[in-house]
Amino acid sequence: MKSRKLSRKGRRTTIITAAAASVVAGAALLPNWSAGAASIADDPTVDAKTKATFQRLADAVFTDRTDALVDKKAGGKKSLSSRFGGDVQVSSTLSHNQNTTLSQLHSRKTLLASLGEKYSAGKTAVKLDATQVHGRNALVEVTETTTLTYEKVKGNQPKTTGFQAHHLLSFTADRNGNWQLTKIADVDDSVAVNQVATPQTGRTHGRPTPKATATAKASASPTVKASPTPSASASTKASSTPTASAKATTTPDDGNPPEATRSATTYPAAANPKNFTASGYDYNAMVAYAAKYWNNYNPDYPDYSGEANGGDCTDFVSQVLKAGGWKHVPGYTNDFHKWFGTADIQSDSFVGVNEFSWFALSSGRVTSLANVYQADVGDVIQIDFNKDGSKDHSMIVTSRSSSGVPYVTYHSTNTYNRSLASIIASYPNAAYYAYRT
């Protein structure tokens, strides 16, 4: 995350306010439909019935995208969103874009099938959160909740995966007062499995820390003393330092941020079984915490979701690890050798992608894995989407199938038990980093 100024609510308010200002400023440029017809010039009203139709259309658009990933034998079915007409419908331009998106998602489904992953069913529900109307323009904020059922589940493989995404929809009314959906903007800073947009890069979910700052006087008396006690949800009292068998075999810490080793993405990976007792951490507690808070944020921590806030992905991963027994290391917030997070204050290493990697490696709490498919429950996977050397996203492994596929849970976009195969199929050109905890 790059900024801590806005909560999720504040960030969305900023987006809607900015968009509203834009449409108001552009109102003077709209054609004057009223020439000789005052009744047509009246701005259309958006009553409860119209709002309900906005919601149903949004539900249809995102359901179409989910259905494009589901393995259905029947084909040639008309899309749900194309069935809307009259007073509320999809614009011709957006309809073209939607068809392109559906085609890309069909290709993604084929790719996933070649990797052995199929979805037998999907369910999408859209909730209308807010509507702002300015003349002939309406901005509608919605929350999409989608669940996909894995086909032919084997062994301990999860039965379903799910995510929650937030969107901002733009509607424009024509001279007859009929509304057209003209634009869909994704509010979250990551991409869900039924989306094809490229994730935002150039921000790291944590301020990039210059080396001079990163080496902040670790020996000096700290300005912050965070409580070392794990959150109430933690079910274990584990040691703050892993046993020798779990420590990284790295060169002595010279005060500079350590470089993470990039992991291969070839499947299947060479065997590298995890010893779940060596570290003393409670991995079941980690999984339980992730399941509880993947889409219902823990009020005991700040919410950094949204691009303006930098994203909540690493903050969530840190919370999960803390629930399993990772102990606080109090100190300066900008010293990557320190790690702590409470409702009031968090170290950069607790909430930042790169800073977390630096702390985890330099402290010996993790070791790098040669292949991402070696990751197991409680391990961490990070992504550098555009391979610029600055990591962009953090995820925690919450399950692993008997066939050797990890399943990850993360915030921004809130996602539960998404297969790593799906992640790599969506971002095949990204750089991946896997850490054993």
C-alpha positions as CSV (number, residue, x, y, z in Angstrom):
1,M,0.0,0.0,0.0
2,K,1.2,3.5,-0.8
3,S,-1.2,5.7,1.2
4,R,-2.9,5.3,4.5
5,K,-5.2,8.3,4.1
6,L,-8.4,6.8,3.0
7,S,-10.6,4.0,4.2
8,R,-12.4,1.8,1.7
9,K,-15.5,3.9,2.2
10,G,-13.6,7.2,1.8
11,R,-11.8,5.9,-1.3
12,R,-15.0,4.9,-3.0
13,T,-16.6,8.3,-2.0
14,T,-13.6,10.0,-3.7
15,I,-14.0,8.0,-6.9
16,I,-17.7,8.7,-7.1
17,T,-17.3,12.3,-6.2
18,A,-14.6,12.8,-8.9
19,A,-16.7,11.0,-11.4
20,A,-19.8,13.0,-10.5
21,A,-17.9,16.2,-10.9
22,S,-16.8,15.1,-14.3
23,V,-20.3,14.4,-15.5
24,V,-21.6,17.6,-14.0
25,A,-18.9,19.6,-15.7
26,G,-19.8,17.9,-19.0
27,A,-23.5,18.6,-18.6
28,A,-23.2,21.9,-20.5
29,L,-21.8,19.9,-23.5
30,L,-24.9,17.7,-23.7
31,P,-27.2,18.5,-26.7
32,N,-30.2,20.6,-26.0
33,W,-33.0,18.1,-26.6
34,S,-35.5,20.7,-25.5
35,A,-35.6,22.8,-28.7
36,G,-39.3,23.1,-29.3
37,A,-40.1,20.3,-26.8
38,A,-39.9,21.3,-23.2
39,S,-41.3,18.0,-21.9
40,I,-38.4,16.0,-23.5
41,A,-35.8,18.4,-21.9
42,D,-36.8,17.4,-18.4
43,D,-34.1,15.3,-16.8
44,P,-35.3,11.7,-16.3
45,T,-36.0,10.6,-12.7
46,V,-34.3,7.5,-11.2
47,D,-36.9,6.0,-8.9
48,A,-36.8,2.7,-7.0
49,K,-38.0,0.8,-10.0
50,T,-35.2,2.2,-12.2
51,K,-32.6,1.5,-9.5
52,A,-33.8,-2.1,-9.3
53,T,-33.4,-2.4,-13.1
54,F,-29.9,-1.0,-12.8
55,Q,-29.1,-3.7,-10.3
56,R,-30.6,-6.5,-12.4
57,L,-28.6,-5.4,-15.5
58,A,-25.4,-5.3,-13.5
59,D,-26.2,-8.7,-12.2
60,A,-26.7,-10.0,-15.8
61,V,-23.5,-8.5,-17.0
62,F,-21.3,-10.1,-14.3
63,T,-23.3,-13.4,-14.4
64,D,-22.5,-13.6,-18.1
65,R,-18.8,-13.2,-17.3
66,T,-19.0,-15.9,-14.7
67,D,-20.9,-18.3,-17.0
68,A,-18.2,-17.9,-19.6
69,L,-15.9,-19.8,-17.3
70,V,-18.3,-22.6,-16.4
71,D,-18.1,-25.9,-18.3
72,K,-21.6,-26.1,-19.8
73,K,-22.5,-28.6,-22.5
74,A,-25.3,-26.5,-24.0
75,G,-24.1,-23.7,-26.2
76,G,-25.4,-20.8,-28.3
77,K,-27.4,-19.4,-25.4
78,K,-28.2,-15.7,-25.6
79,S,-26.4,-13.7,-23.0
80,L,-28.5,-12.3,-20.1
81,S,-27.4,-8.7,-20.5
82,S,-28.4,-8.7,-24.2
83,R,-32.0,-9.4,-23.2
84,F,-32.4,-5.9,-21.7
85,G,-34.0,-3.2,-23.8
86,G,-36.2,-0.2,-23.6
87,D,-35.7,2.1,-20.6
88,V,-32.5,0.4,-19.4
89,Q,-30.0,-1.5,-21.5
90,V,-26.3,-1.8,-22.5
91,S,-24.9,0.7,-24.9
92,S,-23.7,-0.6,-28.3
93,T,-20.1,0.2,-27.4
94,L,-20.2,-1.5,-24.1
95,S,-22.0,-4.5,-25.6
96,H,-19.1,-4.9,-28.1
97,N,-16.6,-4.6,-25.2
98,Q,-18.6,-7.2,-23.2
99,N,-18.5,-9.6,-26.1
100,T,-14.7,-9.2,-26.3
101,T,-14.5,-9.9,-22.6
102,L,-16.6,-13.0,-22.9
103,S,-14.5,-14.3,-25.7
104,Q,-11.3,-13.8,-23.6
105,L,-12.9,-15.6,-20.7
106,H,-13.9,-18.5,-22.9
107,S,-10.2,-18.7,-23.9
108,R,-9.3,-18.6,-20.2
109,K,-11.7,-21.5,-19.6
110,T,-10.0,-23.6,-22.3
111,L,-6.6,-22.8,-20.9
112,L,-7.6,-23.8,-17.4
113,A,-9.2,-27.0,-18.7
114,S,-5.8,-27.9,-20.3
115,L,-4.3,-27.5,-16.8
116,G,-6.9,-29.8,-15.3
117,E,-9.2,-27.2,-13.8
118,K,-12.8,-26.8,-14.7
119,Y,-15.8,-25.2,-13.0
120,S,-19.1,-27.1,-12.9
121,A,-21.2,-24.3,-11.7
122,G,-21.1,-20.6,-10.9
123,K,-23.3,-18.2,-9.0
124,T,-23.0,-14.4,-9.1
125,A,-25.1,-11.9,-7.1
126,V,-24.9,-8.1,-7.4
127,K,-25.9,-5.7,-4.7
128,L,-26.5,-2.0,-5.4
129,D,-24.7,0.1,-2.8
130,A,-25.2,3.7,-3.9
131,T,-26.6,5.8,-6.8
132,Q,-25.8,9.4,-7.7
133,V,-27.8,11.1,-10.4
134,H,-26.6,14.3,-12.2
135,G,-29.0,15.3,-14.9
136,R,-28.8,12.7,-17.6
137,N,-25.9,10.8,-16.0
138,A,-26.0,8.3,-13.2
139,L,-23.2,6.7,-11.2
140,V,-24.0,3.4,-9.6
141,E,-21.8,1.6,-7.1
142,V,-22.3,-2.2,-6.8
143,T,-20.7,-5.1,-5.0
144,E,-20.4,-8.4,-6.9
145,T,-20.2,-11.7,-5.0
146,T,-19.3,-14.8,-7.0
147,T,-18.8,-18.4,-6.2
148,L,-17.5,-21.0,-8.6
149,T,-17.7,-24.8,-8.0
150,Y,-14.7,-26.9,-8.9
151,E,-15.5,-29.9,-11.1
152,K,-14.4,-33.4,-10.2
153,V,-13.0,-32.5,-6.7
154,K,-10.5,-35.0,-5.5
155,G,-9.1,-35.6,-2.0
156,N,-8.6,-32.4,0.0
157,Q,-9.1,-30.1,-2.9
158,P,-11.5,-27.2,-2.1
159,K,-15.0,-27.6,-3.5
160,T,-15.5,-24.0,-4.3
161,T,-13.7,-20.7,-4.8
162,G,-15.2,-17.3,-4.3
163,F,-14.5,-13.6,-4.5
164,Q,-16.1,-10.2,-3.8
165,A,-15.5,-7.3,-6.2
166,H,-16.6,-3.7,-6.3
167,H,-17.6,-1.9,-9.5
168,L,-18.6,1.6,-10.5
169,L,-21.2,1.7,-13.4
170,S,-21.9,4.8,-15.5
171,F,-25.4,5.2,-17.1
172,T,-26.4,7.9,-19.5
173,A,-30.0,8.8,-20.5
174,D,-31.0,9.5,-24.1
175,R,-33.4,12.3,-25.2
176,N,-36.3,10.0,-24.5
177,G,-35.2,9.3,-20.9
178,N,-34.0,5.8,-21.6
179,W,-30.9,4.7,-19.7
180,Q,-27.8,3.0,-21.3
181,L,-25.0,1.4,-19.4
182,T,-21.9,3.0,-21.0
183,K,-19.0,2.1,-18.7
184,I,-17.9,-0.3,-16.0
185,A,-14.9,0.6,-13.8
186,D,-13.4,-1.9,-11.3
187,V,-12.9,-0.2,-8.0
188,D,-10.6,-2.9,-6.5
189,D,-6.8,-2.8,-7.2
190,S,-6.6,-6.4,-8.3
191,V,-8.4,-8.6,-10.8
192,A,-10.9,-11.4,-10.2
193,V,-11.0,-14.6,-12.2
194,N,-14.0,-13.4,-14.3
195,Q,-12.2,-10.1,-15.2
196,V,-9.7,-9.6,-18.0
197,A,-8.3,-6.2,-17.2
198,T,-4.6,-5.8,-16.4
199,P,-3.9,-5.2,-12.6
200,Q,-2.7,-1.8,-11.7
201,T,1.1,-1.6,-11.3
202,G,3.5,1.1,-10.3
203,R,2.3,0.8,-6.7
204,T,3.5,-1.8,-4.4
205,H,0.9,-2.1,-1.6
206,G,3.5,-0.5,0.5
207,R,5.8,2.5,0.0
208,P,9.0,1.6,-1.7
209,T,11.6,2.2,1.0
210,P,15.0,3.8,0.0
211,K,17.9,1.8,1.4
212,A,18.9,4.7,3.6
213,T,15.5,4.7,5.2
214,A,15.2,0.9,5.2
215,T,18.3,0.6,7.4
216,A,16.8,2.9,10.0
217,K,18.8,2.7,13.2
218,A,17.7,-0.7,14.4
219,S,20.0,-0.4,17.4
220,A,18.5,3.0,18.5
221,S,15.7,3.1,21.0
222,P,12.5,2.6,19.0
223,T,9.9,5.4,18.7
224,V,7.0,2.8,18.6
225,K,6.4,-0.1,21.0
226,A,3.7,-2.3,19.6
227,S,2.1,-5.0,21.6
228,P,3.7,-8.4,20.9
229,T,0.5,-10.3,21.7
230,P,-1.2,-12.1,18.8
231,S,-4.8,-11.1,18.0
232,A,-7.6,-12.8,19.9
233,S,-8.3,-15.1,17.0
234,A,-4.9,-16.8,17.4
235,S,-5.2,-20.2,18.9
236,T,-1.6,-20.8,19.6
237,K,1.3,-19.4,21.6
238,A,4.2,-20.1,19.2
239,S,7.8,-19.0,19.5
240,S,8.6,-15.8,17.6
241,T,11.6,-17.5,15.9
242,P,11.3,-20.6,13.8
243,T,13.5,-23.6,14.7
244,A,16.8,-24.0,12.9
245,S,15.3,-26.3,10.3
246,A,13.0,-23.5,9.1
247,K,15.5,-20.7,9.0
248,A,16.8,-19.3,5.8
249,T,20.3,-20.2,4.7
250,T,21.3,-16.7,3.6
251,T,24.3,-14.5,4.0
252,P,24.5,-12.4,7.2
253,D,22.3,-9.4,7.3
254,D,24.3,-6.4,6.1
255,G,21.5,-3.9,6.7
256,N,20.3,-3.8,3.1
257,P,17.0,-5.3,1.9
258,P,17.6,-8.9,0.8
259,E,16.7,-10.0,-2.7
260,A,14.0,-12.6,-3.0
261,T,14.6,-15.5,-5.3
262,R,12.2,-15.7,-8.2
263,S,10.2,-19.0,-8.3
264,A,9.5,-21.1,-11.4
265,T,5.9,-21.7,-12.5
266,T,6.3,-25.1,-14.2
267,Y,4.0,-27.9,-13.2
268,P,4.4,-30.3,-11.7
269,A,7.1,-29.2,-9.4
270,A,9.9,-31.2,-7.8
271,A,8.8,-32.6,-4.4
272,N,9.5,-30.3,-1.4
273,P,7.2,-31.5,1.4
274,K,6.6,-29.1,4.2
275,N,7.3,-30.0,7.8
276,F,4.3,-28.6,9.6
277,T,5.8,-29.1,13.1
278,A,9.3,-27.6,12.7
279,S,8.3,-24.0,13.0
280,G,5.9,-24.2,15.9
281,Y,3.3,-22.2,14.1
282,D,-0.4,-23.2,14.0
283,Y,-1.3,-23.5,10.4
284,N,-4.8,-24.6,11.1
285,A,-5.3,-21.3,12.9
286,M,-4.0,-19.5,9.8
287,V,-6.5,-21.2,7.6
288,A,-9.4,-20.5,10.0
289,Y,-8.5,-16.8,10.2
290,A,-8.3,-16.5,6.4
291,A,-11.7,-18.3,6.0
292,K,-13.3,-15.9,8.6
293,Y,-11.9,-12.6,7.3
294,W,-11.4,-13.0,3.6
295,N,-14.5,-10.9,2.8
296,N,-15.4,-9.7,6.3
297,Y,-12.6,-7.4,7.4
298,N,-11.4,-7.7,11.0
299,P,-12.3,-4.4,12.7
300,D,-9.2,-4.8,14.9
301,Y,-7.1,-3.7,11.9
302,P,-7.3,-0.7,9.5
303,D,-8.8,-1.4,6.0
304,Y,-6.3,-0.5,3.2
305,S,-8.4,-1.8,0.4
306,G,-8.7,0.2,-2.8
307,E,-6.0,1.5,-5.2
308,A,-5.9,4.9,-3.4
309,N,-4.9,3.2,-0.2
310,G,-2.4,0.9,-1.8
311,G,-4.4,-2.3,-1.2
312,D,-5.0,-4.6,1.8
313,C,-3.3,-7.8,0.5
314,T,-0.1,-7.8,2.6
315,D,-1.9,-6.5,5.6
316,F,-4.2,-9.5,5.4
317,V,-1.4,-11.9,4.9
318,S,0.3,-10.5,8.0
319,Q,-2.9,-10.8,10.0
320,V,-3.1,-14.5,9.0
321,L,0.5,-15.2,9.9
322,K,0.0,-13.4,13.2
323,A,-3.1,-15.5,14.0
324,G,-0.9,-18.6,13.5
325,G,1.8,-17.5,15.9
326,W,4.1,-14.9,14.2
327,K,5.2,-12.5,17.0
328,H,5.6,-8.8,16.8
329,V,9.1,-7.2,16.5
330,P,8.5,-3.7,17.8
331,G,10.5,-0.7,16.5
332,Y,10.5,2.0,13.9
333,T,7.7,1.7,11.4
334,N,10.0,2.2,8.5
335,D,12.7,-0.3,9.6
336,F,12.1,-3.4,7.6
337,H,13.8,-5.5,10.4
338,K,10.7,-4.7,12.5
339,W,7.2,-6.2,12.1
340,F,4.1,-5.3,14.0
341,G,0.5,-4.4,13.4
342,T,-2.4,-3.3,15.6
343,A,-5.5,-1.1,15.2
344,D,-3.4,2.0,15.8
345,I,-0.1,1.4,14.0
346,Q,1.5,-0.9,11.6
347,S,5.1,-1.3,10.4
348,D,5.8,-1.0,6.7
349,S,6.8,-4.6,6.7
350,F,3.3,-5.5,8.0
351,V,1.4,-3.8,5.2
352,G,3.9,-3.5,2.3
353,V,4.6,-6.2,-0.3
354,N,8.4,-5.5,-0.7
355,E,8.9,-4.6,2.9
356,F,7.3,-7.8,4.1
357,S,9.6,-9.8,1.8
358,W,12.6,-8.0,3.2
359,F,11.6,-8.6,6.8
360,A,10.6,-12.2,6.3
361,L,13.8,-13.2,4.6
362,S,16.2,-11.2,6.8
363,S,14.6,-12.5,10.0
364,G,14.8,-16.1,8.8
365,R,11.1,-16.6,9.2
366,V,10.8,-17.8,5.6
367,T,12.9,-19.4,2.9
368,S,12.4,-19.0,-0.8
369,L,10.9,-21.8,-2.8
370,A,12.3,-22.8,-6.2
371,N,8.8,-23.4,-7.6
372,V,5.5,-21.8,-6.7
373,Y,3.8,-25.2,-6.9
374,Q,5.8,-26.3,-4.0
375,A,3.9,-23.9,-1.7
376,D,1.8,-25.4,1.0
377,V,-0.7,-24.2,3.6
378,G,0.6,-21.1,5.4
379,D,3.2,-20.3,2.8
380,V,3.2,-16.9,1.0
381,I,3.2,-16.1,-2.7
382,Q,3.9,-12.7,-4.2
383,I,3.5,-11.4,-7.7
384,D,5.3,-8.7,-9.7
385,F,2.8,-8.2,-12.5
386,N,5.0,-6.2,-14.9
387,K,8.4,-7.6,-13.9
388,D,9.8,-4.2,-12.9
389,G,11.5,-5.6,-9.8
390,S,8.9,-4.2,-7.4
391,K,6.4,-6.8,-6.2
392,D,2.7,-5.9,-6.4
393,H,0.6,-8.4,-4.6
394,S,0.7,-10.9,-1.7
395,M,-1.4,-14.0,-1.1
396,I,-1.5,-16.8,1.5
397,V,-1.9,-20.5,0.7
398,T,-5.0,-21.9,2.5
399,S,-5.2,-25.3,0.8
400,R,-3.2,-27.7,-1.4
401,S,-4.6,-30.5,-3.5
402,S,-3.3,-34.1,-3.6
403,S,-2.2,-33.3,-7.2
404,G,0.1,-30.6,-5.9
405,V,-1.8,-27.4,-6.7
406,P,-1.8,-24.7,-4.0
407,Y,-5.0,-22.6,-3.4
408,V,-4.6,-19.0,-2.3
409,T,-6.7,-16.5,-0.3
410,Y,-6.2,-12.8,-0.4
411,H,-7.6,-9.3,-0.2
412,S,-7.9,-6.8,-3.0
413,T,-9.9,-8.3,-4.7
414,N,-11.3,-10.3,-1.8
415,T,-10.8,-13.9,-2.9
416,Y,-11.0,-17.3,-1.2
417,N,-9.3,-20.6,-2.3
418,R,-8.4,-19.6,-5.8
419,S,-6.2,-22.1,-7.5
420,L,-2.6,-21.1,-8.3
421,A,-3.2,-22.6,-11.8
422,S,-5.9,-20.0,-12.3
423,I,-3.7,-17.2,-11.1
424,I,-0.9,-18.2,-13.5
425,A,-3.3,-18.7,-16.4
426,S,-4.5,-15.1,-15.8
427,Y,-1.1,-13.6,-15.5
428,P,1.3,-15.9,-17.4
429,N,3.9,-13.1,-17.9
430,A,4.2,-12.0,-14.3
431,A,7.1,-12.9,-12.0
432,Y,6.3,-15.0,-9.0
433,Y,7.9,-15.4,-5.5
434,A,7.1,-18.2,-3.1
435,Y,8.1,-18.3,0.6
436,R,8.0,-21.2,3.0
437,T,6.9,-20.2,6.5
